[in-house]
Amino acid sequence: MSSFRRVVIAGLVLVTTAMSTGADIVVKQGSFSLSGMVEIETAEMMKARTAIFQKNTTMDHNWYSHLSGTLNFQAKPINILDLRGSFEFKQYMNMSAWWATSINRGAYNLGDFLYNDFFIREAQGIISAVNRESFSLSFSLGLQPYKYNTDGREFGEYLFRSGTYPFLLMGEFDRPFSRLTGLRTAISHTSKILTTNLDLFALTERELRPYWDISLAGVGSVNILKIFEIGGGVNLAHFIPMNDKYVTPHSEKNMYIKDSSMVFNPDYGIEEMTYDTGYYTFKGTKLMARASIDLFGIFGLMGYSRGDGSVLSDIFGLYGGKIFGEIGVIGVENYPKSINDESLGYESRSQREPWVAGFHIPMWKILDDCALEFERYPNHYPNNSAWVYVQGLPLPFTDNISDDYPLDRGPRWYWSLYLKKQVVKNFTIVGQFGRDHLRWEMPMPYYNSNYDFEEAMCKPDQWGWHIKTIFNF
């Protein structure tokens, strides 16, 4: 069966399944409400890489799928307090193919492995201290999904979706946000000309080792006339460590030379070279700057607005005409090369400055959103977290697992074409074509010898596509 026919059949199955789920259901009683969604996703890695028994190999036309469900709770016991909780169930099918090389290489195969996952998506309380038309102040505590760049659909969010040392980037299809745990203070002021927002955070680390360290962060933005927006932020990652020996491991592999000098040795009557050594650390300062221009906002000065039923509004839709970009500095401080391995080191800040540029293409009523994004990943090390999880060291993974398939080193480019359409009320279809930071998902502990810590698409000819149906209730 051809690839095109398989795509059509898979799409029809997903659409039929989602539409058969029925009617609009809303549960609300007093100060309590219930909502949720069901997502059915299928995808194909047209070409990607994976590690099979510690040897890199190419995977062609590898299919996989997800079935996920989200249940959201919201309560408002008093006027200033908002309680939110969300649970997510996810079923993975054939997301990794190392155990079935002979079946999956060069073949189409959907669902020869299946496992389930259940986790808390959100659990927070929000206190609205001030809630006026022009000014608001609120405090949030708990596990909270967070996104500061509302324009990005796949890349960016560098302050929180990255590892400082080593420099890593993370991503997930149609989930371009961060999962933060801690305290957030949100301040907003609105006038006819300017809208300003400031978020201050005290966070505990739950995504990358070492866990539970406290990070301090701040994110701000200014929007002018709903046309031009600029923003920036800083993240003091692992600022307060729970255990110094995990944040800054003192091992030979983790050592570098900070400085050297000649010192006279009176015992031998000669000058000797002495070294001042240091240790790589997970600690680091991350910076972010972003900007966007809404071309439709220019028409807004003439009295038009999105959703007003005008021809211009229909052409631009909800997002069309927005140009946006973001740049990050993932670790301000440079480090010299390692004593034990000359290939390790963070000597150039430019190699830790990723950036993304994107445009929301106006699609009239054909699509609700069509976003094209390009990202430059400047790191000269692979986007691989092996040493972080296996050895607990803030070091990049530099080993070439096999000579005939060396890990690709940066800089390298990524791209994404994101499509979204609400077909009917409570039923939406989302698609994406691109090359991103997707990693193989495996139902095994990280210390297993076959776990793959490298992203799946690291070479220019590697890419894939996704399609997902969403039913909301």
C-alpha positions in Angstrom: 0.0 0.0 0.0 1.4 3.4 -1.0 2.3 6.1 1.6 -0.5 8.4 0.3 -3.2 5.8 0.7 -2.0 5.0 4.2 -2.2 8.7 5.2 -5.8 9.0 3.8 -7.0 5.8 5.6 -5.4 6.9 8.9 -7.0 10.3 8.6 -10.4 8.9 7.9 -10.2 6.6 10.9 -9.2 9.4 13.2 -11.9 11.7 12.0 -14.6 9.1 12.2 -13.5 8.0 15.7 -13.4 11.6 17.1 -16.7 12.6 15.6 -18.4 9.6 17.0 -17.7 10.7 20.5 -20.9 12.7 20.5 -22.3 15.9 21.8 -21.2 18.9 23.7 -20.9 18.1 27.4 -20.4 20.7 30.1 -20.6 19.9 33.7 -20.9 23.0 36.0 -22.5 23.3 39.3 -22.1 26.2 41.6 -18.4 27.1 41.9 -17.2 23.8 40.3 -16.7 23.0 36.6 -15.4 20.0 34.7 -14.0 19.9 31.2 -11.6 17.8 29.1 -10.5 16.6 25.7 -9.6 13.5 23.9 -6.7 13.5 21.4 -6.0 10.8 18.8 -2.7 11.3 17.0 -0.8 9.4 14.4 2.5 10.2 12.8 5.2 8.9 10.5 8.9 9.4 10.7 9.8 9.6 7.0 13.4 9.4 8.0 15.0 9.5 11.4 17.7 8.0 13.5 17.7 5.8 16.6 20.3 3.8 18.6 19.9 0.1 18.4 22.1 -1.8 20.9 24.3 1.3 21.2 24.7 1.7 17.4 23.1 4.5 15.4 21.0 3.5 12.5 18.5 5.2 10.1 14.8 4.4 10.4 12.6 4.9 7.3 8.9 5.3 7.4 8.4 4.5 11.0 4.8 4.9 12.2 3.6 5.6 15.7 0.5 6.9 17.4 -0.8 8.4 20.7 -4.1 8.3 22.3 -4.5 10.8 25.2 -7.2 12.2 27.4 -7.3 15.2 29.7 -9.7 15.9 32.5 -9.7 19.4 34.0 -11.3 20.5 37.3 -11.8 24.1 38.3 -13.3 25.4 41.5 -13.8 28.9 42.9 -14.7 28.6 46.6 -14.3 32.3 47.2 -14.2 35.3 44.8 -10.4 35.8 44.9 -9.4 32.1 44.9 -9.2 29.9 41.8 -8.3 26.2 42.1 -7.3 24.2 39.1 -6.4 20.6 38.5 -5.9 18.5 35.5 -5.0 14.8 34.9 -3.7 13.4 31.6 -3.8 9.8 30.4 -1.6 8.9 27.5 -1.3 5.6 25.5 1.9 5.2 23.3 2.1 2.9 20.3 5.3 2.0 18.6 7.2 5.2 19.6 10.5 3.3 19.6 11.7 0.7 17.2 15.0 -0.6 18.5 13.5 -4.0 19.4 12.0 -4.6 16.0 14.7 -3.5 13.5 13.9 -6.1 10.9 10.2 -5.2 10.9 10.5 -1.4 11.1 13.5 -0.5 8.9 12.2 0.3 5.4 8.7 -0.9 6.3 5.4 0.5 7.4 4.3 -0.7 10.8 1.8 0.8 13.2 1.5 -0.3 16.8 3.7 -3.3 17.5 4.2 -2.0 21.0 1.8 -0.4 23.5 2.1 1.1 26.9 0.2 3.6 29.1 1.1 6.6 31.2 -0.9 8.7 33.7 0.3 11.9 35.2 -0.8 15.2 36.7 -0.9 18.0 34.1 -1.9 20.9 36.3 -2.4 21.5 40.1 -2.4 25.1 41.2 -4.2 27.7 43.3 -4.5 31.3 42.0 -5.2 34.2 44.3 -6.3 37.4 42.5 -5.1 40.1 44.9 -6.1 42.9 42.5 -8.4 42.5 39.5 -9.2 45.9 38.0 -9.9 46.7 34.4 -6.4 48.4 33.9 -4.4 46.6 36.6 -4.2 43.1 38.0 -2.0 41.3 40.5 -2.2 37.5 41.2 -0.2 34.8 42.9 -0.1 31.2 41.6 1.3 28.2 43.5 1.7 24.6 42.3 2.2 22.8 39.0 1.3 25.1 36.2 1.6 24.9 32.4 3.2 28.2 31.2 3.8 29.8 27.8 5.3 33.3 27.4 5.5 33.4 23.6 1.9 33.1 22.4 2.9 33.1 18.8 5.2 30.1 18.7 3.8 26.7 17.8 6.8 24.4 17.9 10.1 26.1 18.8 11.2 28.8 21.3 10.3 29.1 25.0 14.1 28.9 25.6 14.0 30.1 29.2 12.3 27.0 30.5 12.5 24.3 27.7 16.3 24.0 27.8 19.2 22.7 29.8 21.8 25.2 30.7 25.0 23.1 31.1 25.0 21.1 29.0 23.0 23.1 26.4 19.9 21.1 25.5 16.7 21.9 23.7 13.4 20.0 24.2 10.2 19.9 22.3 6.9 18.0 21.9 4.3 18.1 19.1 1.5 20.6 19.8 2.6 21.2 23.3 4.8 24.3 23.0 4.7 25.2 26.7 6.6 24.5 29.9 5.5 22.6 32.9 6.6 24.7 35.9 6.3 24.0 39.6 6.6 26.7 42.2 5.3 30.2 42.9 4.4 32.8 40.2 3.6 36.4 40.7 1.8 38.0 37.8 1.5 41.7 37.3 -0.4 43.3 34.3 -1.2 46.9 33.4 -3.4 47.9 30.4 -3.9 51.3 28.8 -5.1 52.5 25.4 -1.6 52.4 24.0 0.5 50.0 26.1 -0.1 46.6 27.7 2.6 45.4 30.0 3.0 42.1 31.7 5.6 40.9 34.3 5.8 37.4 35.7 8.2 36.5 38.6 9.0 32.9 39.5 10.5 30.8 42.3 10.6 27.3 40.8 11.7 23.9 41.7 13.2 21.7 39.1 11.2 18.6 38.0 12.2 18.2 34.3 16.0 17.7 34.2 18.5 16.4 36.8 19.4 17.4 39.4 15.9 17.7 40.7 14.3 19.9 43.3 16.8 22.8 43.0 15.3 26.3 43.2 15.5 28.5 40.2 14.6 32.2 40.1 13.2 33.7 36.9 11.4 36.8 35.5 9.6 37.3 32.2 8.2 40.6 30.9 6.6 42.0 27.8 5.3 45.3 26.4 2.7 45.5 23.6 2.2 48.8 21.7 -1.2 49.4 20.1 -1.6 45.7 19.6 0.8 45.9 16.7 4.4 45.6 18.1 5.4 43.5 21.1 8.8 43.1 22.7 9.7 40.8 25.6 12.6 39.4 27.6 13.4 37.3 30.5 16.1 35.8 32.7 16.3 32.4 34.5 18.8 31.8 37.2 18.8 28.0 36.8 19.6 25.9 39.9 20.2 29.1 41.8 19.7 27.4 45.2 20.9 23.8 45.1 19.4 21.2 47.3 22.8 19.4 47.3 25.9 21.0 46.0 27.7 17.8 45.1 24.9 17.0 42.6 24.8 20.5 41.1 28.6 20.8 40.8 30.0 17.3 40.8 33.7 17.0 41.8 34.9 14.3 39.5 37.9 14.0 37.1 35.5 14.0 34.1 34.0 17.2 35.2 37.2 19.2 35.8 38.6 22.0 33.7 41.6 24.4 34.1 40.5 27.9 35.1 44.0 29.5 35.1 47.7 28.5 35.1 50.9 30.2 36.3 54.6 29.6 36.9 55.6 29.4 40.5 59.2 29.0 41.9 59.8 25.7 43.7 62.5 26.3 46.3 63.0 22.6 47.0 64.2 22.0 43.4 65.2 25.5 42.5 63.1 25.6 39.4 59.8 27.2 38.2 56.9 24.9 37.9 53.5 25.3 36.3 50.6 25.4 38.7 46.9 25.1 37.8 43.8 26.6 39.2 41.0 24.1 38.5 37.3 24.3 38.4 34.3 22.1 37.8 31.5 22.3 35.3 28.1 22.9 37.0 24.4 22.6 36.2 24.1 26.2 37.5 23.7 28.9 34.9 22.0 32.1 33.8 19.7 31.9 30.8 18.5 35.0 28.9 15.8 35.5 26.4 14.6 38.3 24.1 11.6 38.2 21.6 9.6 40.4 19.4 6.5 40.2 17.2 4.7 42.4 14.7 1.0 42.0 14.0 0.3 43.2 10.5 -3.4 43.1 11.0 -2.9 45.5 13.9 -2.2 48.2 11.4 -5.8 47.8 10.1 -6.9 47.9 13.7 -5.9 51.6 13.8 -8.5 52.1 11.1 -11.3 50.5 13.2 -11.0 46.9 12.1 -10.7 44.0 14.6 -10.3 40.3 14.4 -13.6 38.5 14.4 -15.7 41.5 13.4 -17.0 39.7 10.2 -15.2 42.0 7.8 -13.4 40.7 4.7 -10.0 41.7 6.3 -10.9 39.8 9.5 -11.8 36.7 7.5 -8.6 36.8 5.4 -6.3 37.2 8.4 -8.3 34.9 10.8 -7.3 34.7 14.5 -3.5 34.7 14.0 -2.7 35.5 10.3 -0.3 38.3 9.7 1.9 37.8 12.8 5.7 37.8 12.3 7.6 36.7 15.4 11.0 35.7 16.6 12.9 34.7 19.8 16.6 34.4 20.7 18.1 32.8 23.8 21.4 32.8 25.6 21.6 29.4 27.2 24.3 30.0 29.8 26.0 33.3 30.0 29.3 32.0 31.4 31.9 30.3 29.2 34.1 27.4 30.4 37.5 26.2 29.1 38.1 22.8 27.8 38.1 19.7 30.0 41.3 18.5 31.5 40.5 14.9 30.6 38.8 15.4 27.2 39.8 18.2 24.8 36.5 17.8 23.0 34.5 19.1 26.0 34.1 22.8 26.8 31.8 25.8 26.5 34.3 28.4 25.1 32.0 30.3 22.7 28.7 31.9 23.8 27.6 32.1 20.2 27.3 28.3 20.2 24.6 28.6 22.9 22.4 31.2 21.3 19.5 29.5 19.5 16.9 31.5 17.7 13.6 31.0 15.9 11.7 33.1 13.4 8.1 32.5 12.3 5.1 33.8 10.4 1.4 33.0 10.7 0.2 32.8 7.1 -3.3 34.3 6.5 -5.5 31.5 5.2 -9.0 33.2 5.0 -11.5 30.6 6.3 -9.6 27.6 5.0 -7.5 27.1 8.2 -7.7 28.7 11.6 -3.9 28.8 11.9 -1.0 28.1 9.5 2.4 28.8 11.1 5.8 28.4 9.4 8.8 28.4 11.7 12.6 28.1 11.3 15.0 27.5 14.1 18.8 27.6 14.2 20.4 25.3 16.8 24.1 26.6 17.1 25.4 24.0 19.5 28.4 22.1 18.2 27.5 19.2 20.4 24.6 16.7 19.8 21.3 17.5 21.4 21.8 14.5 23.7 21.1 14.3 27.5 22.9 11.0 28.1 25.6 12.2 30.5 23.0 14.2 32.5 20.9 11.1 33.3 23.4 8.3 33.2 26.3 9.9 35.1 24.7 13.0 36.6 27.3 15.2 35.0 26.7 18.6 33.3 28.6 17.5 30.2 27.6 17.2 26.5 27.5 13.8 24.9 30.4 13.6 22.4 30.9 9.9 21.7 30.3 8.7 18.2 28.4 5.5 18.9 29.4 4.1 15.6 32.0 5.2 13.1 29.7 4.6 10.1 27.0 6.9 11.6 28.6 9.7 13.6 26.3 12.0 15.6 25.7 15.2 13.7 27.2 18.3 15.2 25.9 21.8 14.9 25.0 24.3 13.9 22.0 22.8 12.3 18.5 24.0 11.1 15.0 22.9 12.1 11.7 23.7 10.5 7.9 23.3 11.1 4.7 23.9 9.2 1.8 23.9 11.7 -1.8 23.6 10.5 -5.0 23.9 12.6 -8.7 23.8 11.7 -11.8 23.7 13.9 -14.2 21.6 11.8 -17.2 21.8 14.0 -17.8 22.9 17.5 -15.7 20.8 19.9 -13.9 19.0 17.1 -10.5 20.2 15.8 -7.8 18.8 13.5 -4.1 19.7 14.0 -1.3 18.8 11.6 2.4 19.4 11.4 5.2 18.7 8.9 8.8 19.3 10.0 12.1 18.5 11.7 12.0 19.3 15.4 13.5 18.1 18.7 11.3 15.1 19.1 12.8 12.2 21.1 11.9 8.5 21.0 9.7 7.6 23.9 10.6 4.4 25.7 8.9 2.5 28.5 12.1 1.7 30.3 14.3 3.3 33.0 17.0 5.7 31.8 19.9 3.4 32.8 18.9 0.7 30.3 21.7 0.2 27.8 19.2 0.7 24.9 17.7 4.0 26.0 18.1 6.6 23.3 18.9 10.1 24.7 19.5 11.7 21.3 16.7 13.5 19.4 15.3 11.5 16.5 16.0 14.0 13.7 19.5 15.3 13.7 20.4 15.3 10.0 19.2 17.6 7.2 17.2 14.9 5.3 15.4 13.6 8.4 11.8 14.8 9.0 8.3 13.6 9.7 4.6 14.5 10.0 1.8 14.4 12.5 -2.0 14.6 12.4 -4.2 14.8 15.4 -7.9 15.1 16.1 -9.1 16.8 19.3 -12.5 16.4 20.8 -13.3 18.9 23.6 -16.1 18.6 26.1 
